[in-house]
């Protein structure tokens, strides 16, 4: 049974999602503010956080940044509109995925299961790419022997790209393999995650060695 922390200030939405996710087998802890969410996160660490962006007090963007600074728990943000600025700001704050309100419980459930599956996948193999070491069994990444802390989606993206060095992956292919999104996936998820990943593993994110852009096509890993 996965543990879900739901941070949502609207009582009707909060109660509806809590009931629906509980029926799907999750253990849900629901709170109404960012402050309560951060307290609950420390007291009872969840497997995934479902976070409304428009919260009173500490807003969802700041909550997202604080959660990401404290650890690598997956974050799915809820936005009241498909506003580009909200989506991009949330992804840059560290969110792994997003769902637009009004939330369909089955859609949110699918996104939760997808992000949890991404965490659980591994392959028993230690790889070295230049100064970067990837332990697929332990899901550990190190740069020059120093462990690199990656969020689950960042790790999954790195594993996907590094599994076939030199091969070009389109954004749509990455959405399907990493985010498990179909035709309606949002390519901004990929670009924002690439930016965060580069900031953590590249010496110079403006001149990447590992995660390279192939203009007009997508991304590739190396070759190093």
C-alpha positions in Angstrom: 0.0 0.0 0.0 1.6 3.3 -1.1 1.5 6.3 1.1 0.1 9.5 -0.5 0.4 12.9 1.0 -2.4 15.1 -0.4 -2.1 18.9 0.1 -5.2 20.6 -1.1 -7.1 23.5 0.5 -10.5 23.0 -1.2 -12.5 20.7 1.2 -14.6 19.2 -1.6 -11.7 18.4 -3.8 -9.6 17.1 -0.9 -12.3 14.8 0.5 -13.2 13.5 -3.0 -9.6 12.7 -3.9 -8.9 11.2 -0.5 -11.9 8.9 -0.9 -11.0 7.9 -4.5 -7.4 7.2 -3.8 -8.2 5.2 -0.7 -10.5 3.1 -2.8 -7.7 2.4 -5.1 -5.6 1.0 -2.3 -3.5 4.0 -1.2 -3.0 5.2 2.3 -3.8 8.8 2.1 -2.9 11.6 4.5 -4.8 14.8 3.5 -4.0 18.3 4.8 -5.3 21.7 3.8 -2.2 23.9 3.9 1.4 24.0 2.9 2.5 24.4 6.5 0.6 21.3 7.5 1.9 19.4 4.5 5.5 20.1 5.4 4.9 19.1 9.0 3.2 15.8 7.9 6.1 15.2 5.5 8.6 15.2 8.3 6.4 13.2 10.7 5.3 10.5 8.2 7.3 10.5 5.0 5.1 9.5 2.0 5.9 7.6 -1.2 4.4 10.4 -3.3 3.1 14.0 -2.7 0.0 15.3 -4.6 0.3 19.1 -4.2 -2.2 21.9 -5.2 -0.3 24.9 -6.4 -2.8 27.5 -5.3 -2.6 27.2 -1.5 -3.2 29.9 1.2 -0.1 30.9 3.2 2.9 29.1 1.8 1.9 28.6 -1.9 2.4 25.3 -3.7 5.5 26.5 -5.6 7.4 27.2 -2.3 6.1 24.0 -0.8 7.4 22.1 -3.8 10.9 23.8 -3.5 11.1 22.9 0.2 10.1 19.3 -0.4 12.6 18.9 -3.2 15.4 20.6 -1.1 14.7 18.1 1.7 14.5 14.9 -0.3 13.6 13.1 -3.5 10.0 12.1 -2.9 8.0 12.3 -6.2 5.7 15.3 -6.5 2.6 15.5 -8.7 1.2 19.1 -8.8 -2.4 20.0 -9.3 -3.1 23.2 -11.2 -6.4 24.9 -11.6 -5.7 25.8 -15.2 -3.3 24.7 -18.0 -1.5 28.0 -17.6 2.0 27.7 -19.2 3.6 29.9 -16.5 2.2 27.8 -13.7 3.2 24.5 -15.3 6.7 25.7 -16.1 7.2 27.2 -12.7 6.0 24.1 -11.0 8.3 21.9 -13.0 11.3 24.1 -12.4 10.4 24.0 -8.6 11.0 20.3 -8.8 7.6 18.7 -9.6 7.8 15.4 -11.5 4.4 15.6 -13.2 1.1 17.6 -13.1 -2.6 17.2 -13.5 -5.0 20.0 -14.5 -8.2 20.6 -12.5 -10.9 19.5 -12.3 -9.0 16.3 -11.5 -10.3 13.0 -12.7 -9.5 10.5 -10.0 -8.6 7.8 -12.5 -6.1 10.2 -14.2 -4.5 11.1 -11.0 -4.4 7.4 -10.0 -2.7 6.5 -13.2 -0.1 9.3 -12.8 0.6 8.1 -9.2 1.1 4.5 -10.2 3.3 5.6 -13.1 5.6 7.6 -10.9 5.8 4.8 -8.4 6.6 2.3 -11.1 9.4 4.5 -12.3 11.0 4.4 -8.9 10.7 0.6 -8.7 12.3 -0.2 -12.0 16.0 -1.3 -12.0 18.6 -3.4 -13.8 21.4 -5.1 -12.0 24.4 -3.5 -13.7 27.1 -1.0 -12.8 28.0 1.4 -15.6 30.7 4.0 -16.1 30.4 6.9 -18.5 33.4 9.2 -18.2 33.4 10.5 -14.6 29.8 9.4 -14.1 28.9 6.0 -12.4 25.4 4.5 -12.6 24.5 1.6 -10.4 21.2 0.4 -11.9 20.6 -2.2 -9.2 21.1 0.2 -6.3 19.7 3.2 -8.2 22.8 5.2 -7.2 24.5 7.8 -9.4 28.0 9.3 -8.6 30.1 11.9 -10.3 33.8 11.5 -9.6 32.9 9.2 -6.7 30.6 11.7 -5.1 26.9 10.6 -4.9 24.5 12.7 -6.9 21.0 13.2 -5.4 18.4 12.9 -8.1 14.7 13.1 -8.0 12.9 9.9 -9.2 12.0 11.3 -12.6 15.5 12.7 -13.1 16.9 9.3 -12.3 14.5 7.5 -14.6 15.3 9.9 -17.4 19.1 9.3 -16.9 18.6 5.6 -16.8 16.5 5.7 -20.0 19.0 7.9 -21.9 22.2 6.1 -20.6 20.8 2.7 -21.5 21.5 3.4 -25.2 24.5 5.9 -25.4 24.5 7.8 -28.7 20.9 7.0 -29.6 18.6 10.0 -30.1 15.3 9.9 -28.2 12.5 12.2 -29.2 10.6 14.1 -26.5 7.5 12.0 -27.3 9.5 8.7 -26.9 10.8 10.0 -23.5 7.2 11.0 -22.4 6.0 7.5 -23.2 9.0 5.6 -21.6 9.8 7.8 -18.6 6.5 9.5 -17.8 4.3 6.8 -19.4 2.2 9.5 -21.1 0.6 8.8 -24.4 -0.3 11.1 -27.2 -1.4 14.0 -25.0 1.9 14.2 -23.1 3.5 17.6 -22.5 7.0 18.0 -23.9 7.8 20.7 -21.3 8.0 17.9 -18.7 11.0 16.5 -20.6 12.7 19.9 -21.2 12.4 20.9 -17.5 13.6 17.6 -16.2 16.6 17.7 -18.6 17.5 21.1 -17.3 17.4 19.9 -13.6 19.4 16.8 -14.5 22.1 18.7 -16.3 22.5 21.1 -13.3 23.3 18.0 -11.2 25.5 15.9 -13.4 27.2 18.2 -15.8 30.3 20.3 -15.1 28.8 23.0 -17.3 25.1 22.7 -18.0 25.4 25.1 -20.9 27.9 22.8 -22.6 26.6 19.3 -21.6 28.7 16.2 -22.1 26.2 13.6 -20.9 22.7 14.8 -21.8 23.1 16.4 -25.2 20.5 18.2 -27.3 20.0 17.1 -30.9 18.2 20.1 -32.4 15.0 19.3 -34.1 15.0 15.8 -32.8 15.4 15.4 -29.0 18.1 14.2 -26.6 20.8 11.6 -26.5 23.3 10.4 -23.9 26.9 11.0 -24.9 28.8 9.4 -26.4 31.3 10.2 -23.7 
